[in-house]
Amino acid sequence: MTDLARPDWVINHTFDLFDKLNATEAQLDFPVVYASALNGYATTDLKQPSTDMRPLFDTILKHVPSPGGNPDEPLQLQISALDYSSFVGRIGVGRITRGCLKPAQEVMIMTGSQTPKRAKVNQVFGFRGLERVPLSEALAGDIVQINGIEELSIGTTLADIDHPEALPMPKVDEPTLSMTFQVNTSPFAGKKEICHEPTNS
């Protein structure tokens, strides 16, 4: 840890930010891991240096719950992000909340109040680090990319054909406009402007 690092300052400001965002008591009791990606080490105690990233991985396994969902139940996958490829068209990204998904599988597309529509998934990709890897099958809890369906949008549910149950559409905050009205403190405040018509000389 260099002399320029300010870990305590960062932790205090992070706590203050969480508090301003009305975080719960559990969220305010967040674990802290000191790490340097450049130097490839992490530690939970600055007095006990580390030579690898294992403390970070152990903290993730300890505090981040594993994904739920039953792979044997009917499929439910909600699109949370979109991408586009000039080769395959629109790409949907989402997590499978239950069931399983395979390439070339027929699904029911459900988006809000729109009429459900049958479609076929072309490819299914998973993630390995920053790389995309093709999957022969994805199960509940997996985050996947799918293509072959142009009707995808944020909040769309891909559901089982025989048990089409849509997940609730995510709520998006309405656009807001903020305006501030205050006393005019200009040196010309309260003075009446006098306009003189031009005269021909």
Residue frames relative to the residue before (quaternion, step in Angstrom):
aa qw qx qy qz dx dy dz
M 1.0000 0.0000 0.0000 0.0000 0.00 0.00 0.00
T 0.3504 -0.7655 0.5014 0.1996 3.57 -0.65 1.11
D 0.6461 -0.5262 0.3878 0.3940 3.53 -1.33 0.30
L 0.6399 0.5399 -0.3270 0.4384 3.59 1.18 -0.47
A 0.5521 0.6161 -0.3987 0.3957 3.58 1.20 -0.33
R 0.1200 -0.7894 0.6001 0.0482 3.57 -1.08 0.79
P 0.0554 -0.8575 0.5094 0.0458 3.62 0.61 1.06
D 0.6622 0.5031 -0.3244 0.4507 3.61 0.90 -0.84
W 0.6324 0.5317 -0.3234 0.4613 3.58 1.01 -0.83
V 0.6599 0.5093 -0.3011 0.4631 3.58 0.96 -0.90
I 0.6534 0.5132 -0.3159 0.4581 3.58 0.93 -0.88
N 0.6605 0.5093 -0.3083 0.4574 3.60 0.90 -0.90
H 0.6890 0.4653 -0.2897 0.4742 3.60 0.91 -0.85
T 0.6095 0.5313 -0.3520 0.4715 3.59 1.10 -0.60
F 0.6379 0.5180 -0.3190 0.4722 3.57 1.01 -0.85
D 0.6553 0.5104 -0.3125 0.4610 3.60 0.93 -0.88
L 0.6455 0.5141 -0.3228 0.4635 3.59 1.00 -0.79
F 0.6375 0.5171 -0.3229 0.4712 3.59 0.93 -0.86
D 0.6552 0.5247 -0.3078 0.4480 3.56 0.97 -0.91
K 0.6616 0.5008 -0.3033 0.4685 3.59 0.98 -0.84
L 0.6848 0.4625 -0.2715 0.4933 3.57 1.18 -0.58
N 0.4806 -0.7053 0.4036 0.3297 3.58 1.33 0.34
A 0.1507 0.8023 -0.5564 0.1550 3.57 0.91 0.93
T 0.5222 -0.6242 0.4788 0.3292 3.56 -1.20 0.54
E 0.6839 -0.4649 0.3536 0.4373 3.56 -1.29 0.19
A 0.6436 0.5235 -0.3237 0.4549 3.57 1.01 -0.79
Q 0.6678 0.4939 -0.3025 0.4675 3.58 1.01 -0.79
L 0.6497 0.5116 -0.3183 0.4636 3.59 1.08 -0.68
D 0.6659 0.4615 -0.2951 0.5065 3.58 1.23 -0.41
F 0.1718 0.8335 -0.5069 0.1375 3.58 0.94 0.92
P 0.4850 -0.6467 0.4967 0.3160 3.59 -1.12 0.62
V 0.2476 -0.7647 0.5792 0.1357 3.57 -1.16 0.59
V 0.0312 -0.7668 0.6411 -0.0073 3.55 -0.95 0.98
Y 0.2424 -0.7523 0.5978 0.1335 3.56 -0.81 1.04
A 0.0968 0.8277 -0.5393 0.1212 3.58 -0.60 1.08
S 0.1378 -0.7397 0.6506 0.1032 3.51 -1.34 0.41
A 0.3052 -0.7633 0.5425 0.1731 3.56 -0.42 1.21
L 0.6221 0.5607 -0.3408 0.4271 3.58 1.07 -0.74
N 0.7661 0.3417 -0.1786 0.5143 3.56 0.96 -0.89
G 0.4310 -0.7576 0.4181 0.2559 3.58 1.28 -0.06
Y 0.6311 0.4987 -0.3829 0.4544 3.59 0.84 0.88
A 0.0693 -0.7679 0.6356 0.0391 3.55 -1.29 0.44
T 0.0283 0.7889 -0.6132 0.0286 3.55 -1.16 0.64
T 0.3825 -0.7088 0.5414 0.2413 3.55 -1.18 0.51
D 0.7478 0.2536 -0.1604 0.5923 3.58 1.31 -0.09
L 0.4016 -0.7490 0.4746 0.2290 3.57 -0.52 1.17
K 0.6352 0.5319 -0.3312 0.4516 3.58 1.18 -0.45
Q 0.7263 0.3329 -0.2140 0.5620 3.57 1.30 -0.22
P 0.2188 -0.8130 0.5268 0.1169 3.61 0.09 1.26
S 0.2276 -0.7582 0.5985 0.1231 3.53 -1.26 0.50
T 0.3495 -0.7452 0.5297 0.2049 3.56 -1.21 0.42
D 0.7731 0.2311 -0.1611 0.5682 3.59 1.25 0.01
M 0.6278 -0.5647 0.4040 0.3518 3.59 -1.35 -0.08
R 0.3451 0.7868 -0.4698 0.2030 3.58 1.24 0.07
P 0.6249 0.5348 -0.3747 0.4279 3.70 0.87 -0.69
L 0.6297 0.5206 -0.3367 0.4681 3.60 1.07 -0.67
F 0.6725 0.4909 -0.3004 0.4654 3.58 0.87 -0.92
D 0.6441 0.5202 -0.3221 0.4591 3.60 0.99 -0.83
T 0.6425 0.5216 -0.3215 0.4603 3.60 1.02 -0.79
I 0.6341 0.5225 -0.3306 0.4644 3.59 0.99 -0.80
L 0.6782 0.4898 -0.2968 0.4605 3.59 0.88 -0.93
K 0.6763 0.5074 -0.2917 0.4474 3.58 1.07 -0.72
H 0.8150 0.3195 -0.1310 0.4654 3.59 0.85 -0.94
V 0.6885 0.4411 -0.2946 0.4946 3.62 1.12 -0.45
P 0.3624 -0.7556 0.4945 0.2307 3.61 -0.50 1.11
S 0.5104 -0.6299 0.4864 0.3258 3.55 -1.12 0.66
P 0.5813 -0.6037 0.4005 0.3705 3.61 -1.05 0.62
G 0.3628 -0.7240 0.5455 0.2159 3.55 -1.12 0.73
G 0.4469 0.6991 -0.4947 0.2585 3.55 -1.23 -0.35
N 0.3040 -0.7565 0.5596 0.1487 3.52 -1.06 0.85
P 0.3667 -0.7579 0.4916 0.2222 3.63 -0.56 1.09
D 0.6420 0.5346 -0.3262 0.4423 3.60 1.23 -0.31
E 0.5916 0.5629 -0.3709 0.4422 3.61 1.26 -0.13
P 0.6794 -0.4833 0.3431 0.4327 3.62 -1.24 0.27
L 0.6135 -0.6135 0.3770 0.3242 3.55 -1.07 0.85
Q 0.1080 0.7277 -0.6756 0.0477 3.49 -1.24 0.77
L 0.1227 0.7633 -0.6219 0.1252 3.55 -0.74 1.12
Q 0.1329 -0.8038 0.5762 0.0653 3.58 -0.74 1.02
I 0.4087 -0.7156 0.5190 0.2271 3.56 -0.89 1.01
S 0.1057 -0.8212 0.5603 0.0236 3.57 -0.75 1.09
A 0.7878 0.0908 -0.0650 0.6058 3.60 1.27 -0.24
L 0.2434 -0.7721 0.5741 0.1222 3.54 -1.20 0.59
D 0.0514 -0.7563 0.6512 0.0353 3.53 -1.23 0.60
Y 0.2202 -0.7798 0.5697 0.1375 3.56 -1.25 0.14
S 0.0794 -0.7719 0.6300 0.0310 3.53 -1.13 0.77
S 0.4746 -0.6768 0.4802 0.2935 3.57 -0.94 0.85
F 0.6475 0.5224 -0.3163 0.4557 3.60 1.24 -0.33
V 0.8266 0.1995 -0.0779 0.5205 3.59 0.84 -0.95
G 0.5327 -0.6448 0.4048 0.3695 3.60 1.25 -0.06
R 0.8226 -0.2197 0.1719 0.4954 3.54 -1.15 -0.69
I 0.1472 -0.7741 0.6135 0.0515 3.55 -1.05 0.90
G 0.1843 -0.7852 0.5843 0.0896 3.56 -0.89 0.97
V 0.1606 -0.7719 0.6105 0.0749 3.55 -1.06 0.83
G 0.2604 0.7694 -0.5518 0.1889 3.57 -0.84 0.92
R 0.4467 -0.6702 0.5220 0.2807 3.54 -1.33 0.19
I 0.4136 -0.6885 0.5398 0.2521 3.55 -0.97 0.88
T 0.2453 -0.7974 0.5355 0.1313 3.59 -0.54 1.14
R 0.7816 -0.0894 0.0239 0.6168 3.57 1.22 -0.43
G 0.7333 0.4108 -0.3068 0.4465 3.53 -1.25 0.41
C 0.3875 -0.6874 0.5543 0.2646 3.54 -1.29 -0.38
L 0.1903 -0.7770 0.5942 0.0835 3.54 -1.25 0.48
K 0.0768 -0.7935 0.6036 0.0098 3.56 -0.99 0.94
P 0.6061 -0.5265 0.4276 0.4155 3.59 -1.19 0.37
A 0.8207 0.2139 -0.2000 0.4905 3.57 -1.16 0.78
Q 0.4433 0.6901 -0.4626 0.3366 3.61 1.22 0.33
E 0.3809 -0.6996 0.5542 0.2417 3.58 -1.03 0.78
V 0.0324 -0.7968 0.6026 -0.0309 3.55 -0.96 0.95
M 0.4134 -0.6517 0.5634 0.2948 3.52 -1.36 0.16
I 0.2545 -0.7659 0.5762 0.1286 3.57 -0.80 1.07
M 0.0170 0.8091 -0.5834 0.0683 3.59 -0.64 1.14
T 0.0600 0.7988 -0.5899 0.1016 3.56 -0.64 1.21
G 0.8332 -0.1778 0.0837 0.5168 3.57 -0.37 1.25
S 0.8051 -0.2504 0.2110 0.4946 3.55 -0.92 -1.01
Q 0.4401 0.6961 -0.4638 0.3265 3.60 1.24 0.09
T 0.5881 -0.5826 0.4317 0.3582 3.56 -1.19 0.58
P 0.4812 -0.6690 0.4738 0.3105 3.63 -0.79 0.91
K 0.1063 -0.8054 0.5830 0.0114 3.54 -1.07 0.80
R 0.4191 -0.6906 0.5301 0.2576 3.55 -1.03 0.81
A 0.0687 0.7800 -0.6187 0.0642 3.54 -1.10 0.76
K 0.3251 -0.7330 0.5606 0.2068 3.54 -1.29 0.23
V 0.3888 -0.7010 0.5536 0.2256 3.54 -0.91 0.99
N 0.3575 -0.7354 0.5334 0.2165 3.57 -0.94 0.86
Q 0.8123 -0.0518 0.0862 0.5745 3.58 0.38 -1.26
V 0.1909 -0.7453 0.6274 0.1207 3.54 -1.26 0.53
F 0.0529 -0.8011 0.5962 -0.0070 3.56 -0.78 1.09
G 0.2162 -0.7339 0.6264 0.1491 3.52 -1.21 0.63
F 0.4640 -0.6686 0.5072 0.2836 3.56 -1.32 -0.12
R 0.0076 -0.7446 0.6673 0.0110 3.52 -1.09 0.82
G 0.7739 -0.1124 0.0136 0.6231 3.53 0.02 1.33
L 0.7750 -0.2708 0.2281 0.5235 3.58 -0.73 -1.05
E 0.6038 0.5820 -0.3474 0.4196 3.57 1.27 -0.08
R 0.3618 -0.6847 0.5845 0.2421 3.55 -1.24 0.57
V 0.0728 -0.7914 0.6065 0.0233 3.54 -0.97 0.89
P 0.4584 -0.6831 0.4880 0.2917 3.62 -0.89 0.87
L 0.1854 -0.7859 0.5842 0.0822 3.56 -1.02 0.85
S 0.3780 -0.6959 0.5611 0.2407 3.53 -1.11 0.71
E 0.7796 -0.0276 0.0135 0.6255 3.57 1.29 -0.39
A 0.1132 -0.7657 0.6302 0.0604 3.57 -1.05 0.84
L 0.2390 -0.8006 0.5418 0.0917 3.56 -0.96 0.92
A 0.7293 -0.4076 0.3195 0.4471 3.55 -1.34 0.21
G 0.7453 0.3454 -0.2914 0.4901 3.56 -0.88 1.02
D 0.6062 0.5644 -0.3551 0.4334 3.58 1.20 -0.42
I 0.2826 -0.7009 0.6248 0.1963 3.56 -1.17 0.69
V 0.0207 -0.8390 0.5397 -0.0670 3.56 -0.59 1.16
Q 0.2789 -0.6761 0.6435 0.2256 3.49 -1.46 0.20
I 0.0444 -0.7954 0.6043 0.0122 3.56 -0.94 0.89
N 0.0795 -0.7826 0.6142 0.0628 3.58 -1.18 0.54
G 0.5590 0.6118 -0.4461 0.3380 3.54 -1.33 0.11
I 0.7209 0.3540 -0.2243 0.5520 3.60 1.30 -0.17
E 0.2526 -0.8126 0.5107 0.1228 3.58 -0.42 1.21
E 0.6292 0.5748 -0.3344 0.4024 3.63 1.19 -0.40
L 0.4178 0.7318 -0.4603 0.2794 3.59 1.23 0.11
S 0.0761 0.7552 -0.6503 0.0315 3.56 -1.21 0.67
I 0.6762 -0.4703 0.3527 0.4441 3.57 -1.25 0.24
G 0.7823 0.2949 -0.2345 0.4961 3.58 -0.76 1.04
T 0.4749 0.6678 -0.4448 0.3615 3.60 1.24 -0.20
T 0.2263 -0.7577 0.5986 0.1280 3.56 -1.04 0.84
L 0.2045 -0.7156 0.6533 0.1392 3.54 -1.01 0.90
A 0.0137 -0.8344 0.5476 -0.0609 3.55 -0.48 1.22
D 0.6523 -0.5025 0.4074 0.3951 3.50 -1.36 0.32
I 0.5621 -0.6303 0.4199 0.3324 3.59 -0.97 0.86
D 0.7503 0.4043 -0.2171 0.4759 3.57 0.88 -0.94
H 0.7724 0.2045 -0.1324 0.5865 3.61 1.22 -0.35
P 0.0268 0.8501 -0.5244 0.0409 3.60 0.52 1.16
E 0.1405 0.7785 -0.5924 0.1522 3.57 -0.19 1.29
A 0.2601 -0.7927 0.5365 0.1269 3.56 -0.60 1.17
L 0.4094 -0.6601 0.5687 0.2705 3.53 -1.20 0.61
P 0.6116 -0.5614 0.3908 0.3975 3.63 -1.10 0.55
M 0.4965 -0.6441 0.4905 0.3131 3.56 -1.01 0.81
P 0.4945 -0.6547 0.4695 0.3262 3.63 -0.93 0.79
K 0.4281 -0.6948 0.5188 0.2547 3.55 -1.09 0.74
V 0.1458 -0.7738 0.6135 0.0600 3.54 -0.94 0.97
D 0.4717 -0.6854 0.4735 0.2888 3.57 -0.77 1.03
E 0.4899 -0.6529 0.4964 0.2954 3.55 -1.05 0.82
P 0.5516 -0.5930 0.4535 0.3721 3.61 -1.06 0.64
T 0.1228 -0.8015 0.5834 0.0464 3.57 -0.95 0.83
L 0.2101 -0.7492 0.6164 0.1210 3.53 -1.25 0.56
S 0.1505 -0.7969 0.5821 0.0595 3.54 -0.75 1.05
M 0.0202 -0.7989 0.6008 -0.0207 3.58 -0.87 1.00
T 0.1819 -0.7750 0.5981 0.0923 3.57 -1.08 0.76
F 0.1154 -0.7735 0.6217 0.0431 3.58 -0.85 1.04
Q 0.0863 0.8040 -0.5815 0.0896 3.56 -0.78 0.99
V 0.6658 -0.4998 0.3748 0.4079 3.53 -1.33 0.28
N 0.4516 -0.6744 0.5167 0.2725 3.55 -1.03 0.86
T 0.0946 -0.8204 0.5636 0.0176 3.59 -0.52 1.17
S 0.3299 0.7573 -0.4981 0.2637 3.57 1.24 0.38
P 0.5821 -0.5841 0.4246 0.3738 3.67 -1.09 0.53
F 0.6962 0.4481 -0.2685 0.4925 3.57 1.23 -0.44
A 0.3535 0.7553 -0.4906 0.2527 3.60 1.25 0.16
G 0.8272 0.2266 -0.1842 0.4801 3.57 -0.94 0.93
K 0.6146 0.5412 -0.3606 0.4464 3.58 1.23 -0.13
K 0.3966 -0.7233 0.5201 0.2215 3.51 -0.96 0.93
E 0.3787 -0.7253 0.5304 0.2218 3.52 -0.92 0.95
I 0.1886 -0.7828 0.5871 0.0832 3.59 -0.83 1.03
C 0.1532 -0.7954 0.5832 0.0610 3.53 -0.70 1.08
H 0.1703 -0.7747 0.6029 0.0853 3.58 -0.89 0.91
E 0.3911 -0.7075 0.5351 0.2455 3.52 -0.87 0.98
P 0.5028 -0.6554 0.4603 0.3252 3.58 -0.95 0.77
T 0.2245 -0.7694 0.5851 0.1241 3.58 -1.03 0.76
N 0.4461 -0.6762 0.5181 0.2745 3.51 -1.14 0.65
S 0.2082 -0.7922 0.5606 0.1212 3.58 -0.72 0.96
